[in-house]
Amino acid sequence: MDGINKIFDRIEIQGVDTKQELLYGYFFYGNNKSKLESLKQALEQQRYSFVELRKEDKLFVLHLEKNERHTRQTLFKTKQNFTKLAESFGVSYDGFDIGSSDPAKPLISNNNFLKFMKTHNDEELFQLGIKLYDLEIYDKAETVFGECLEKNINPDIVSYKLGNMLSWQGAIEDGIRYLKQAVQLNRNNIDAWFNLGAICYDNGLFEASIEYYQQADKIQPNDENIIYGIAASQFAIQQFDKSLENCKKALEINKQNENAKTLLKMLKKGVRPNGA
């Protein structure tokens, strides 16, 4: 059920009514084409429509589809039935996909999602954004969070989430901008300060990284990861004595900190960053 639940969760949170008739595609595979062709004929008798029988590497993949209504439970039962049926033909069941019952329309369209989004009150809208964020549906989460900012709904949290998402997707400047907005709205948002430090470090902005990590350190002193972050950035800009001091401090807090142990070895061996 886990896989079915994840797929239903992902499409329902984007406004799809899974109680309606939808186009379900089913996949089977095996190394014997004729066995899959026999399975195809059996399923066509049950009004499943043939889509294709293709070869992938050394295996053949059979794809059929049918407009059906399913709950999570009935789809799980279908999976069990198809697994047994496939085994009886000497092949394997390989899962399903879901599409619109109208092949000319996408299952999830931007217009339909915007309409769905506008059915939510302020708190529901915020929670919708959080769920999309947690499910890593970032394009829709960005749309929802943008609306939240326009309505001034939890702007500190929304800015933090937007900053993370955009950074993860490579929009570094925008990500940093939103994270800076998050800490301006809530100076005690340690996660935002820490992420600013990490993002700046990863993108070669070492002096800014130190500054942000130090802000995090003020809120949560003696955190091994924050202190190591400072040490790593100091090492990158050749502040070796300061880096050594913070590296040792991180290891005093946790002698098993592997990053700090590695950096300490480099400092003691006189290994220097490129260009030093």
Backbone torsions as a table, in degrees:
resi	resn	phi	psi	omega
1	MET	NA	-22.7	-174.2
2	ASP	-57.7	-46.9	-178.8
3	GLY	-64.6	-40.6	178.5
4	ILE	-64.2	-45.2	179.9
5	ASN	-60.2	-41.0	-179.0
6	LYS	-63.7	-43.0	-179.5
7	ILE	-67.5	-44.9	178.5
8	PHE	-62.8	-41.6	178.4
9	ASP	-58.8	-43.7	-175.7
10	ARG	-66.5	-39.1	-177.7
11	ILE	-84.0	-32.4	178.7
12	GLU	-66.7	-37.4	-179.3
13	ILE	-69.5	-14.3	176.1
14	GLN	-99.7	11.0	172.0
15	GLY	97.4	7.3	-179.8
16	VAL	-82.1	128.6	174.8
17	ASP	-83.7	103.6	-175.5
18	THR	-77.5	-3.4	177.0
19	LYS	-82.1	-14.6	-179.3
20	GLN	-80.9	169.9	175.9
21	GLU	-71.1	129.2	-179.6
22	LEU	-131.3	164.5	179.8
23	LEU	-91.5	112.6	179.4
24	TYR	-101.5	125.6	175.4
25	GLY	-102.9	139.4	-178.0
26	TYR	-125.0	142.2	-172.8
27	PHE	-126.0	140.7	178.3
28	PHE	-135.7	153.8	179.8
29	TYR	-145.5	159.1	177.1
30	GLY	-178.4	172.4	-178.8
31	ASN	-98.4	3.7	-179.7
32	ASN	-119.1	109.2	-176.1
33	LYS	-63.2	-39.4	-176.6
34	SER	-65.2	-33.9	177.7
35	LYS	-66.6	-38.6	176.9
36	LEU	-68.3	-35.6	177.5
37	GLU	-65.6	-35.7	177.2
38	SER	-67.6	-40.9	176.3
39	LEU	-63.3	-40.5	177.7
40	LYS	-56.6	-47.3	-179.1
41	GLN	-62.3	-39.6	179.8
42	ALA	-64.9	-41.2	-178.9
43	LEU	-75.4	-30.5	176.2
44	GLU	-64.1	-30.0	176.4
45	GLN	-68.8	-19.9	176.3
46	GLN	-97.3	17.2	175.6
47	ARG	70.6	23.9	168.8
48	TYR	-84.3	138.5	-177.3
49	SER	-93.1	132.8	178.4
50	PHE	-73.4	133.3	177.2
51	VAL	-107.3	-55.7	179.3
52	GLU	-166.5	159.0	170.6
53	LEU	-131.3	104.5	-173.0
54	ARG	-120.0	162.4	177.6
55	LYS	-103.8	130.0	175.4
56	GLU	-124.1	110.3	-174.8
57	ASP	56.9	-118.2	-177.6
58	LYS	-98.8	2.2	-177.0
59	LEU	-112.0	157.2	172.3
60	PHE	-107.3	141.1	-178.7
61	VAL	-121.9	126.3	178.7
62	LEU	-104.9	132.2	-179.6
63	HIS	-125.3	121.6	173.4
64	LEU	-126.8	163.6	-178.9
65	GLU	-148.9	163.6	-179.6
66	LYS	-163.7	139.7	173.0
67	ASN	-75.4	121.1	-176.0
68	GLU	-144.7	163.8	169.2
69	ARG	-108.7	130.1	-179.3
70	HIS	-138.1	146.1	161.1
71	THR	-98.2	174.7	176.3
72	ARG	-60.7	-38.2	-176.6
73	GLN	-70.6	-42.5	-179.2
74	THR	-69.5	-31.3	177.5
75	LEU	-69.6	-35.9	176.3
76	PHE	-65.1	-40.1	177.1
77	LYS	-63.8	-39.6	177.2
78	THR	-61.9	-41.4	177.5
79	LYS	-58.8	-45.6	179.5
80	GLN	-61.9	-42.6	-179.8
81	ASN	-64.8	-43.0	-179.2
82	PHE	-67.9	-33.9	178.0
83	THR	-62.0	-46.0	178.9
84	LYS	-66.6	-42.7	-179.6
85	LEU	-62.3	-44.7	-179.6
86	ALA	-60.9	-42.4	-180.0
87	GLU	-61.6	-36.0	-179.9
88	SER	-67.4	-21.4	177.1
89	PHE	-98.5	2.0	178.4
90	GLY	77.4	24.0	177.3
91	VAL	-129.5	-171.3	-176.3
92	SER	-129.3	146.6	173.6
93	TYR	-83.5	139.8	-172.3
94	ASP	-125.0	12.8	174.6
95	GLY	109.6	-169.8	-171.8
96	PHE	-142.7	166.1	166.6
97	ASP	-137.6	168.8	-176.0
98	ILE	-129.3	134.2	176.5
99	GLY	-136.1	177.6	177.7
100	SER	-69.5	144.1	176.7
101	SER	-66.8	-20.3	174.2
102	ASP	-100.0	107.5	-175.0
103	PRO	-62.2	-15.9	179.3
104	ALA	-82.9	-7.7	-176.9
105	LYS	-120.9	144.7	176.0
106	PRO	-73.1	155.9	177.0
107	LEU	-63.0	-40.4	-179.3
108	ILE	-127.6	115.5	177.0
109	SER	-109.3	155.4	179.4
110	ASN	-62.0	-41.3	-179.5
111	ASN	-62.7	-44.0	179.5
112	ASN	-66.5	-36.4	178.7
113	PHE	-66.3	-40.6	178.9
114	LEU	-62.8	-39.4	177.0
115	LYS	-63.8	-43.4	178.3
116	PHE	-61.5	-42.9	-178.6
117	MET	-60.8	-37.7	-175.8
118	LYS	-76.5	-5.2	174.6
119	THR	-82.5	-3.1	-176.1
120	HIS	-98.2	140.6	170.4
121	ASN	-77.2	-180.0	-171.9
122	ASP	-57.9	-48.9	-178.0
123	GLU	-67.5	-40.4	177.8
124	GLU	-63.6	-37.7	179.0
125	LEU	-63.3	-44.4	178.0
126	PHE	-61.5	-46.1	-179.5
127	GLN	-65.4	-33.7	175.3
128	LEU	-61.1	-45.1	178.1
129	GLY	-60.8	-42.0	179.6
130	ILE	-63.1	-43.4	-179.8
131	LYS	-64.6	-42.3	177.4
132	LEU	-63.0	-40.7	177.2
133	TYR	-60.4	-47.8	-178.3
134	ASP	-65.2	-31.7	178.4
135	LEU	-86.0	1.8	178.1
136	GLU	62.9	33.1	173.5
137	ILE	-96.2	75.8	-164.0
138	TYR	-71.9	-32.7	-179.3
139	ASP	-64.1	-42.1	179.1
140	LYS	-72.7	-38.2	178.3
141	ALA	-61.4	-39.5	179.1
142	GLU	-63.5	-40.2	178.1
143	THR	-62.2	-45.9	-178.7
144	VAL	-66.0	-45.2	-178.8
145	PHE	-66.1	-33.1	175.1
146	GLY	-61.1	-41.0	177.2
147	GLU	-66.1	-38.6	178.0
148	CYS	-61.1	-42.1	179.1
149	LEU	-64.8	-39.8	178.0
150	GLU	-61.7	-33.3	-179.6
151	LYS	-93.4	1.2	-180.0
152	ASN	59.4	43.2	178.4
153	ILE	-96.0	112.5	179.0
154	ASN	44.2	56.1	-171.9
155	PRO	-62.9	-27.9	179.8
156	ASP	-68.4	-45.4	180.0
157	ILE	-69.7	-42.5	-179.6
158	VAL	-61.5	-43.5	179.0
159	SER	-62.6	-40.4	178.3
160	TYR	-62.0	-47.0	-179.7
161	LYS	-64.5	-42.9	178.3
162	LEU	-61.3	-42.8	179.9
163	GLY	-60.2	-42.8	177.7
164	ASN	-62.9	-50.8	-176.6
165	MET	-57.7	-48.8	-176.2
166	LEU	-65.5	-37.8	178.0
167	SER	-64.4	-44.4	-179.8
168	TRP	-62.0	-29.3	-178.1
169	GLN	-92.2	5.5	174.7
170	GLY	94.3	-0.9	177.0
171	ALA	-88.3	72.6	-168.8
172	ILE	-63.7	-47.2	-177.3
173	GLU	-61.0	-44.8	178.9
174	ASP	-66.9	-38.5	178.5
175	GLY	-61.2	-46.1	178.5
176	ILE	-63.9	-39.0	-179.3
177	ARG	-61.2	-44.0	-179.6
178	TYR	-71.0	-36.7	177.6
179	LEU	-66.3	-38.1	175.3
180	LYS	-64.0	-37.1	176.7
181	GLN	-64.4	-37.3	-180.0
182	ALA	-62.9	-43.4	-178.5
183	VAL	-77.3	-23.0	172.9
184	GLN	-68.3	-34.0	179.4
185	LEU	-81.5	-28.7	179.5
186	ASN	-144.5	97.5	-175.3
187	ARG	-65.3	-16.7	-177.9
188	ASN	-96.4	11.4	178.9
189	ASN	-77.3	86.8	-174.6
190	ILE	-64.6	-34.8	180.0
191	ASP	-63.4	-38.4	178.6
192	ALA	-66.8	-44.1	177.6
193	TRP	-59.4	-45.4	-178.7
194	PHE	-62.8	-45.7	-179.1
195	ASN	-64.3	-36.1	174.4
196	LEU	-59.6	-44.1	178.3
197	GLY	-61.5	-44.1	-177.7
198	ALA	-68.0	-42.6	-178.6
199	ILE	-65.8	-43.2	178.8
200	CYS	-64.6	-39.1	177.3
201	TYR	-61.8	-47.4	-177.7
202	ASP	-62.8	-21.9	-177.6
203	ASN	-110.3	19.1	172.8
204	GLY	76.2	14.1	179.4
205	LEU	-97.5	69.4	-166.2
206	PHE	-70.4	-38.9	179.8
207	GLU	-66.0	-41.0	176.1
208	ALA	-64.9	-38.4	179.4
209	SER	-58.9	-45.8	178.9
210	ILE	-59.8	-44.4	-179.0
211	GLU	-59.6	-45.3	-178.4
212	TYR	-70.2	-41.3	176.6
213	TYR	-61.9	-37.8	179.3
214	GLN	-66.4	-34.0	174.4
215	GLN	-64.7	-40.3	177.0
216	ALA	-64.6	-37.9	-180.0
217	ASP	-64.8	-32.3	178.3
218	LYS	-65.9	-34.7	-179.0
219	ILE	-80.1	-39.5	-176.9
220	GLN	-133.7	81.1	-178.3
221	PRO	-65.6	155.7	174.0
222	ASN	62.9	35.4	171.8
223	ASP	-95.6	121.6	-173.4
224	GLU	-59.6	-37.3	-176.9
225	ASN	-73.1	-36.8	176.6
226	ILE	-65.3	-46.0	-176.9
227	ILE	-67.7	-38.6	175.3
228	TYR	-62.8	-40.1	178.9
229	GLY	-58.3	-41.4	177.3
230	ILE	-63.4	-45.9	-178.4
231	ALA	-60.7	-41.8	-178.5
232	ALA	-65.3	-41.6	179.2
233	SER	-68.8	-37.6	177.0
234	GLN	-64.4	-38.9	176.6
235	PHE	-61.1	-41.0	-176.5
236	ALA	-65.0	-29.1	179.3
237	ILE	-105.9	22.0	170.7
238	GLN	67.7	25.2	171.8
239	GLN	-90.1	69.5	-167.2
240	PHE	-68.8	-38.4	179.6
241	ASP	-64.6	-43.9	178.6
242	LYS	-66.3	-39.0	178.8
243	SER	-62.6	-43.9	179.0
244	LEU	-61.7	-42.8	-179.9
245	GLU	-60.9	-46.1	-178.8
246	ASN	-73.7	-31.9	177.5
247	CYS	-63.1	-44.7	177.7
248	LYS	-64.2	-38.2	179.8
249	LYS	-63.4	-42.6	178.1
250	ALA	-61.2	-38.9	-179.6
251	LEU	-75.3	-24.4	173.5
252	GLU	-66.6	-34.6	179.1
253	ILE	-74.7	-42.6	178.8
254	ASN	-146.3	103.3	-176.8
255	LYS	-69.2	-9.1	179.2
256	GLN	-97.1	8.5	178.9
257	ASN	-67.2	104.0	-172.5
258	GLU	-65.2	-37.8	179.2
259	ASN	-63.4	-43.6	-179.7
260	ALA	-67.9	-36.6	178.4
261	LYS	-62.9	-42.3	179.4
262	THR	-65.4	-44.2	180.0
263	LEU	-64.1	-39.3	179.2
264	LEU	-61.4	-42.3	177.9
265	LYS	-61.0	-41.6	179.6
266	MET	-63.9	-42.4	-179.8
267	LEU	-64.9	-41.4	-178.0
268	LYS	-71.2	-30.3	179.9
269	LYS	-85.1	-5.1	-179.1
270	GLY	76.7	18.2	176.3
271	VAL	-68.1	135.0	-176.1
272	ARG	-123.6	148.8	177.7
273	PRO	-62.0	158.1	179.2
274	ASN	-54.5	133.0	178.3
275	GLY	92.5	-8.9	-178.3
276	ALA	-83.7	NA	NA
